[in-house]
Amino acid sequence: MPSKEPQNHDPVIASEAKQSMSAQELAGIGSPRRHAPIALLAQARDDADAPHVLALHHVSILVADAERARSFYENVLALQPLERPDLGFPGAWLALGDAQQLHLMQLPNPDSRDGRPEHGGRDYHFALRVADLAPFIERLERAGVAYTRSRSGRASIFFRDPDGNAVELMGG
């Protein structure tokens, strides 16, 4: 079996290569495993020199009409608007719980809506955890928005916003 040790004899380059390989192994690159083993994840969290991702801050999606999209997310999902600086193009920022945000950007969309799967779980999507799915299902039905249930068996539904962006709601 070939050695994973770097072949370069310069200690700085060898050390960087080792760290890079560890990061690749941690990410599961070149491995048949889809997720890093728990022991490696715990080791990475305990490494004081490792960078730490604190949380997901926001998700940005492209929309054709920022006001229509803002109205949809405020009225159907009950998201609250946030202050947004002038970025030179229309858009809106909405609160997702206490710390995350949804950014709506009215910009040309390079992705075609044609050929997208009907079920949003098989397409680009973002997922929101909700306390209870029932009130959201009622709002979607009142708004005439079609949805599908998760095919994984989880308590989740998928739907598309007016611009075709897929959204998943996961029951708490």
Secondary structure, DSSP 8 states (H G I E B T S, - for coil): ----S-----HHHHHHHHHHHHHHHHHTTTSS-SS--HHHHHHHHH-TTS-------EEEEEES-HHHHHHHHHHHS--EEE-----SS-EEEEEETTTEEEEEEES---S-STT--SSGGGSSEEEEEES-HHHHHHHHHHTT--EEE-TTSSSEEEEE-TT--EEEEEE-
